[in-house]
Amino acid sequence: MAQKGVNLDQKTFSCLICLDLLKDPVTIPCGHSYCMNCINSLWDKEDGKNSHSCPQCRQTFTSRPVLVKSTVLADLEEELKKTGLQATPADHCYAGADDVACDFCTGSKRKAFKSCLVCLASYCENHLQPHYDVAPLKKHKLADPCKKPQENICPLHDEVIKIFCCTDQQCICYLCFMDEHKGHNTVSTAAERTERHRELEGSRQKLQQRIQEREKDVKLLQQEVEAISLSADKAVEDSEKNFTELIRLMEKRRSDVKRQIRSQQGTEVSQVKELQEKLEQEITELKRKDASLEQLSLTEDHIQFLHSYPSLSALSEPTDSSSINIRPLRYFEDVTAAVSELRDQMQDVLRKMLTNISLTVSEVEVLLSQGEPKTRAGFFKYSREITLDPNTANTHLFLSEGNRKATLMDQQQSYSSHPDRFTDCCQVLSRESVTGRCYWEVEWTGVGGYVAVSYKSFSRAGRGTDWRFGHNNKSWALDCYKNTYQFWSNSIPTPVSGPQSSRVGVYLDHSAGLLSFYSISESMTLLHRVQTTFTQPLHAGLRLPHKGVTAEFCKLI
């Protein structure tokens, strides 16, 4: 039988309820066949109703039909099992935890193919077939599988929701439209869906654009991480080299001092021992002469005594011992004191330098999300006490107030010669470098001058104006002259508008390449902002081009 039926369709011999091959097949009055247990279980659930129906064709029976085993189908079932034919669907057809399951499958449920908004149930492809074949079911509204198809039904009127009320922003049925939503602005749910879908696409475009921007930011941050790591590695390597060189130098100086002490020790000991040997020889000679004189004193022969005495009584010239100056335990104490003084000085220097290094390390900032402070008090968090470097000051600039104030004078000041000094322009740089985030303020008297930041490495004199602040690519300057402002960079002037004030605030974020100038009076007003890349440490600078002008770095703390 099996050999003759090689082309048998397995669906023909499958139970529409469990979707497996028929087990104990029975045929109900409408002609459809099911597993006996499957149809009994289904009808057991309908016992509370007045009728029972076929799950495939929906034919209704007023009384529960008596089930009789179909002998022909049972025989076919046995033959099919022998051929290895199985009706079990593939695993991927079964519903998982996140899938909508077919409401009519028993046992392992298959994934729903559609949900019926009239039946309020979900169907797999096999159990959905009656909705395509049976005339009354063809009129039912089918939708994509949904876990709660009842949400598509109006809870007030038990009607399918097909209308969207724009006035109340909610989905309604046609009875709602005729009643409480009468006169409201309404559209079909399909039309509203189209409009919302258009908005959704716009939102998605914005999201995708933001994703791209954030991915770009992440990439930049990754590059920043790599740059930080490379910079830190180089700083560690250079620090190790410098400290190793410093230790080597200290070791060399220690060896030199030790060698000098030992050399001097040898010289002094040699001289002392030489004198000691002479004195010991003299003592031996004196003892020998004393013994001869003692023996002569015992001689009773007057003639022999008088004859021998002159030669024995004569003493040799004594060894000069006047240079002996006994200083108990105080031979090299001065050396010890000098080394101790050097140690104390080195400790002070190292303490100050290491503090500066620690501050510099702590000032390394990467993330720019904080932005500039919003208030003047917020800027004070980054305030720095800045002093002017006399070695850079033009000879016509007089420095006072602890080198915080500069005044342009007619007479030249008695500064010593120095390669860092500005000779052709009345400029001066700060002693301290400004890195990380820094803020300072400059107070003017007179007609004003230039407030600048600059690299330390650029010409101090020469032809042209390259050595002036703002007239090269190594400095940036704000010209505060009378009632106008002008920003200079790389010899290019930029007019700046803003309220006039005798005080200017400067904010620098070195790592972010941000430089801002503010007018300081009763309020704080941004005058000009620069966004660039700083490749070297910066120094604050002043330029006083007019007689009688003074500029002072203000104390902010």
Secondary structure by P-SEA (a helix, b strand, c coil): cccccccccccccccccccccccccccccccccccaaaaaaaaaaacccccccccccccccccccbbbbbaaaaaaaaaaaaacccccccccccccccccccccccccccccccccccccccccccccccccccccccccccccccccccccccccccccccccccccccccccccccccccccccccaaaaaaaaaaaaaaaaaaaaaaaaaaaaaaaaaaaaaaaaaaaaaaaaaaaaaaaaaaaaaaaaaaaaaaaaaaaaaaaaaaaaaaaaaaaaaaaaaaaaaaaaaaaaaacccaaaaaaccccccccccccccccccccccccaaaaaaaaaaaaaaaaaaaaaaaaaaaaaaaaccccccccccccaaaaaaaccbbbbbccccccccccccccccccccccccccccccccccccbbbbbccccccbbbbbbbbcccbbbbbccccccccccccccccccccccbbbbbbcccbbbbbcccbbbbbbcccccbbbbbbbccccbbbbbbbccbbbbcccccccccbbbbbbcccccccbbbbbcccc
